[in-house]
Amino acid sequence: MDPVVALLSPPPADARRLRARLARLVRHYARTGSPLAARAVAAHLAALLHSGALRDPEARCACRRLLAHWRCLAAAPAPASR
């Protein structure tokens, strides 16, 4: 899948596919520092949190903390160059 399409696509409903796409988006953000990628990661984390796939309370708490972190990254200005 084209990285830009993945950034703009809604999160999948299937938890396995959701986690796989989330991993690709995090790697994409690591390469580019794109706020759009950070927004996509945040959207996918929110979808994972609300999917019911995280049954363990500690896992849900960790996901909430990650979601807050990625929302901050999404709000930051884009880096000048990488």
C-alpha positions, 0 to 999 in steps of 0.5 A: 500500500502506498504510504500516503494512502495508508496515512489517509485510510481509516483504521481497519476493523480487524485487530490483527490488520490494525496492529500491522498497519500501526507498525508500518505507520510508526516506522514511516513516522520514524523515517519522515517525522511527518505530523500526518503520519503521527496523526495516522498513528494516533487514529490507529491507536484510538481504534485499537483502544476502542476495538476491544482487542486490549482486554488487559487493563495495563495494556489499555493504560499503556495504549492511552499513554501512547495515544497521548504521546502520538497526539502531541507529536501530531500537533508539533510542527513538521521538521525542517528536513530529515 
